[in-house]
Structures are given as C-alpha cells and as structure tokens.
Amino acid sequence: MLRNFNGFKTDKSKKMIQETQHEGQSAARQNAGVLIVGAGRVGLVLAMDLAWRGIPVTVLEQRRRGEPPEVKCNHVAVRSMEVFRRLGMAEKVRAAGQPDDYAHDVAYRVSAVSDLELTRIPITGRRERREGAPGPDTGWPTAELPHRINQIFLEPLLFEHAAAMPNIRIVNCIEVSDFDQDAKGVTVHASSLDDGAELHFRAAYLVGCDGGRSMVRKGIGESLQGDAVVQRVQSTYIRKPKLLSLFKHRPAWATFSLNTRRCGNMYAIDGKETWLIHNYLLDGEADFDSVDRDRCIRDILGVGADFEYEVISKEDWFGRHLVADRFHDRSVFIAGDAALRGWADEAILDAYVAERQPITEQVSVFAMNHAHAMAKARGAVPA
Ligand SMILES: Cc1cc2nc3c(=O)[nH]c(=O)nc-3n(C[C@H](O)[C@H](O)[C@H](O)COP(=O)(O)OP(=O)(O)OC[C@H]3O[C@@H](n4cnc5c(N)ncnc54)[C@H](O)[C@@H]3O)c2cc1C
C-alpha cells in the first residue's frame, strides 16, 4: 500500500515532509505520485495522461483558479486532438472557440480589409468538419482532425476536465522556487501567494511544465543550445466588433497582410470581435520601442487614423531556436509523456531524452525555417 504525497506548511517543531513508502521498489515508486509544476497546456495534459494511467498527480500553479492564460496558441494539432479523444474531451474542445460556421481559412491579402485578396487556403470550419466536407487537412488517417482554438478557450476546458479526474489535485496560487532530490524522490519548495506560507511537497518524480522561463529547467542545470533570436514580434490583442463587417471577403481564421507599408498577420480569436495581430520587426529596426505599434496595426489592417480599437493586451516576444541539452536529471524532468508510464521499467525514463530531444529539435528547426521563409516572403513584396 502506498500513501499519497502531500504539501505541508513548514512546522519547525517536526519534520514536515511526508515520505512515500516502499521506496526503492520500481513499481511502487512509479505509483507514489508525480508533482507537476505549471497548469498550462502541457502540465494539464500530462496530469490527465498520468491520472488516466492510475498515477496520482499534484499540479502546482502560480496563477489563481480561473485566471486566463496569455492569448498565444491558436492551433491544436491532430495528435493533440487524438489525445483529447482518448481522455474523453475531444468533442468539448471541438465545440469551443469560434462560432460553428466561422471558416478556418488562411487568407492572403494586401491588408485585412483590402479589396485585393491574393489567395486563400480554404479550411473547413466546425460545421463543415461535422458534415464531413473535404479540405486540405482532412485526408489524414485519423479519427480527429486538427482544430483551431485559442488557448484562452482551450485551457479552461483542460483545467475543468483535469480537476474532475479522481487522481488529480491542482493547487493554485503556489509559486515553486526550488527543489532537492535524493535517491528516494524529490522535495519541492514553494510559497503560497495567498498568505506567503512556505510549503514543501514530496513525490517520487517532478516534471517541470513551467513554460519558457522554467525554474525546473534551470534546477537540473541544463543549458539551451541554438539561436537566441530568430524573429522579433510585437503581438497585440484587440477588440473591435465592427472589423468583421469591414472585410470585403469571407472572414478567415488567419489573415496575412502583404504590402509595402507593413506586413503582418491577424488571427480571429472569438470569431466575432477579438483579434490577435502579429507585427514582425524588420532587420533594421533596433528594438521593440523604436517601432510604432499603432501605426503598424493600422497598416496591417488597412485602416486609417479614425479607426478606433481597444487594446486588451500586448506582448513583445522573440522567436527562438533553442533546445535544452538535457531533459532530465534522475527523478526530475522538464516535460514529457512517455517518461512516467506506470507499466514500464524505470529504465524507460532514460529513453526519454533519446526519444524527445530529436523531435524537439525537428519541431524547433521546422518553426525556425518557417519563420525565415515567412520573413523572406514579407521582404519580397514588390514596391
Ligand atoms: C504568440 C505565440 C503564438 C503561439 N501559437 C501557437 C500555436 O498556434 N500552436 C501551438 O501549438 N503553440 C503555439 N505557441 C506556443 C505555445 O503557446 C506554447 O508552446 C505553450 O503555451 C507552452 O505550454 P506550456 O504548458 O509548456 O507552458 P505555459 O503555457 O507557459 O504554462 C506554464 C505554466 O507554468 C506556470 N508557472 C511557471 N513558473 C511557475 C512556478 N515557478 N511555480 C508555479 N507555476 C509556474 C505558469 O503560470 C503557467 O501557467 C505560440 C506561442 C506564442 C508566443
């Protein structure tokens, strides 16, 4: 029999860490529980996958329950949809996001509201998918086609589904600061963002799903290899209900503006009134502050100075091609799914790096090459 691991407030009068039992036995250790830092997409999906395999999981997240994520990811790939299907939530995900009849097309125009549409990739929206209409991404031998949904809609669904699973405990308002590991497992040190109390958690394994600035990654002493800057992007999340009525062509999920004033792209977020606009800095532009965000947005949209819009949030970010040189140190991992499966021998954990690192490198190279190709296309617009 195993006891679950728990978080304890520091109590100097007694030892505050609850140890798991049966340490040293491989199967027992794998079932003694996993701590995950970060309830973003990766942390929540990993938690559900482990819980689905009968492994108890605690997820520690600094955000408050219900606090929305940043408006970043807009696309869910086939493989992720297949995982959602296995977890019993693919329908929920597909039903969320934009309205039923909003096209998932990618449109290339001179500007978002321009008369001149250069070309378009027609991609079936939710209703057409349901009706089995063919499209450029429907030929996959899969039960679940990709879906377009922003993470502000996706993540609450993941959270709700994960929180309802019996083997998962999600603890919000916890900032993890450090960890130690020994032969028996990992001790995580954290503080409550509600009252500042020191907390300590003990588990057999720790997985850092704590995003780009990962504390866990630094804790295992990895370094990042690759190109620190591939592109620089000013992203602005705006609200403008009237924009939809200004389009001269069928609305699209992604609209690329190609012109001599400012190239950029825009994603429809709710399919009604909210939009995410990416403005790519040019080589000669020194930094984010030297670029007139508002003017660039107007050029990408193709609207004049009298066009009013609300800025909901903004983020300046670097596209990078950086891959960690190590993915785990003994019982601590920085992401993954196959690594912690309950049915396998512990030796499978060593395969994690061999399996994931080449894939991570491939994805990173693909993203970098795509960014270079798009920058070249933007730069090739004739004057
Ligand atoms: C503009 C933009 C567009 C993108 N578009 C796409 C796309 O279309 N498709 C796609 O697949 N990807 C896209 N991405 C990438 C995608 O957003 C990320 O890969 C994804 O969000 C990473 O998920 P994650 O769960 O690993 O990390 P995050 O989403 O960053 O989540 C990390 C979580 O950990 C928590 N956390 C961090 N540190 C601590 C700590 N010390 N203690 C407790 N909690 C902590 C954070 O609060 C957060 O909730 C895009 C990225 C950007 C910037």
The ligand as a Gaussian input file, in Angstrom:
#p B3LYP/6-31G(d) Opt

LIG

0 1
 C        2.491000      34.413000     -29.963000
 C        2.561000      32.899000     -29.810000
 C        1.756000      32.084000     -30.597000
 C        1.774000      30.696000     -30.445000
 N        0.974000      29.916000     -31.235000
 C        0.972000      28.562000     -31.094000
 C        0.122000      27.711000     -31.864000
 O       -0.663000      28.182000     -32.697000
 N        0.163000      26.338000     -31.666000
 C        0.996000      25.802000     -30.723000
 O        0.988000      24.573000     -30.555000
 N        1.811000      26.595000     -29.964000
 C        1.816000      27.938000     -30.136000
 N        2.633000      28.728000     -29.363000
 C        3.460000      28.097000     -28.373000
 C        2.587000      27.755000     -27.166000
 O        1.872000      28.887000     -26.723000
 C        3.480000      27.226000     -26.061000
 O        4.278000      26.195000     -26.602000
 C        2.641000      26.674000     -24.929000
 O        1.847000      27.666000     -24.332000
 C        3.549000      26.069000     -23.905000
 O        2.735000      25.460000     -22.941000
 P        3.330000      25.073000     -21.546000
 O        2.198000      24.467000     -20.755000
 O        4.600000      24.322000     -21.685000
 O        3.793000      26.467000     -20.892000
 P        2.940000      27.719000     -20.466000
 O        1.710000      27.866000     -21.271000
 O        3.899000      28.854000     -20.425000
 O        2.490000      27.343000     -18.980000
 C        3.413000      27.318000     -17.917000
 C        2.618000      27.390000     -16.636000
 O        3.510000      27.268000     -15.550000
 C        3.182000      28.229000     -14.563000
 N        4.423000      28.500000     -13.820000
 C        5.580000      28.995000     -14.323000
 N        6.520000      29.075000     -13.356000
 C        5.925000      28.617000     -12.225000
 C        6.400000      28.467000     -10.879000
 N        7.655000      28.770000     -10.522000
 N        5.537000      27.982000      -9.961000
 C        4.259000      27.649000     -10.305000
 N        3.764000      27.780000     -11.560000
 C        4.600000      28.249000     -12.506000
 C        2.676000      29.421000     -15.384000
 O        1.855000      30.286000     -14.601000
 C        1.896000      28.725000     -16.486000
 O        0.561000      28.501000     -16.152000
 C        2.642000      30.120000     -29.502000
 C        3.476000      30.944000     -28.714000
 C        3.438000      32.316000     -28.871000
 C        4.350000      33.186000     -28.033000

